[in-house]
């Protein structure tokens, strides 16, 4: 007798089938991860068996047209290697290590640099450039070639003995610009706005939402920061290209290098060649005949080069990476959570082999309470061992908050820092809902029971409370800076008020101790710990897990998209950055950089 298919039976059969499919999918996914691990181990063994065979008279092929991060996830790189994809990203720590190892390895004669359009920050580029300057000082050569050069890419490549561009290529050299988007008019038009509460004359985190023009204070701080960065940029290029600094200014001012032929004429580049002709030029340098190839070592064969530092030393310097916005809670890769970072700092502090700690900060700041908690964790760590901060592209607001107490702070002259101030904001859509016919009505027991509503905005009582809260946080923030930097309250107030500073300006005002990259910070930490023979351990540790592999898949996809779409995603990227900032600002009082600063 056939079973009647009732609605209840149908849903039972559907549910059972659905659960069966999900179970099968999860089983297959587990098998996939196990195979992935096995393949990874196999490729690692195979790779390790072959990389040692670097021949004499070789060159390092350094392709930096990638996303450069202070530190990358090895799981993403592992996936890209297994899937046969080109690496979409590379770690700054890897690049500088490879350059140093090539400098010390007699089998490497020089470097072929391809870095016309790196996706990196100015200080990351400066760090790589400094490493290349040291490489040249050893007597080895650097030849640079690319089809296109952005201004940042040219700054990097200008260090080369010979800079070559394709005859049909392009080069940008025009000076620096920073652009800020303003939203007041669109808010007025659609009735959705941000209610902003802030501290400091220069704390312009909320400025784009309350005005449609840049304030004189904001224009002043951005202008001074840009000229500070440009001065460093101009000086380096003038030295590398044997030009005067005023001549560099003239070339940028009058767009004298608009065409590659013009760039050749004014001395920014050395010759116009295609890739095959460039390879012949390298062969001549190496003394290799035209009918033969020369030996190249890729950046992924670096393990075959001589190590710079002993890996077996008992004493260690711990390098802890803090990258991304600061949030209250656990955090994850690319986002600094007070719970996760403090756990790492505590763990490092308990390791007797770790004699000093370098905290590498690349952060625009974020949650005020999370920043205070991290500051306290660093204070606890300082009781056990020296702490040195190495600032990356950005260590501002909350990023500076967590740096302020360190024993030493080093930065690049082009680092964006400071922004000592507090901001808080909430979305107000009252006018929008009123225009479309929605009116919110409330019933309360007390006059201040309604503090905030999307339909009413921030209420006066709540605004007064937040003003007091912001003043309190701002005072504590300044106290932390005064204590850590040994400055008076008046000196800190002069430097605070939300104002951003370049690394050069920060040094002149006593907010940092000196200039240098991560390697300089490591050396300072070793000096403070009184150790000479040491190795370096990096934290946090990466752990293989389902979540890490899923995140890695997302990262691999994002890297491929960012490399394939270069121009038409600018608007969406900038808007998503602003939306991310909006999310942070609404999550309680924030010590966060005024806006997403993009210098090009």
LINMONOR-V298734 format. One record per helix or strand of 2 or more residues. SS is the DSSP state (~ for helix, > for strand). FROM is the first residue (numbers start at 0). TO is the last residue. If there is no record, write none. Layout:
ss->SS from->FROM to->TO
ss->SS from->FROM to->TO
//
This chain:
ss->~ from->6 to->49
ss->> from->57 to->62
ss->> from->66 to->68
ss->~ from->73 to->81
ss->> from->88 to->90
ss->~ from->91 to->103
ss->> from->107 to->113
ss->~ from->121 to->136
ss->> from->140 to->148
ss->~ from->150 to->156
ss->> from->161 to->170
ss->~ from->183 to->189
ss->> from->192 to->197
ss->~ from->203 to->209
ss->~ from->215 to->240
ss->~ from->244 to->252
ss->~ from->259 to->265
ss->> from->270 to->271
ss->~ from->274 to->285
ss->> from->294 to->297
ss->~ from->298 to->303
ss->> from->314 to->322
ss->> from->325 to->326
ss->> from->330 to->331
ss->> from->334 to->336
ss->~ from->337 to->349
ss->> from->353 to->362
ss->> from->364 to->366
ss->~ from->367 to->381
ss->> from->385 to->395
ss->~ from->397 to->400
ss->> from->407 to->410
ss->> from->415 to->417
ss->> from->422 to->427
ss->~ from->429 to->434
ss->> from->451 to->452
ss->> from->456 to->457
ss->~ from->459 to->484
ss->~ from->488 to->494
ss->> from->499 to->501
ss->~ from->502 to->507
ss->> from->513 to->514
ss->~ from->517 to->528
ss->> from->533 to->538
ss->~ from->545 to->563
ss->~ from->569 to->584
ss->> from->589 to->591
//
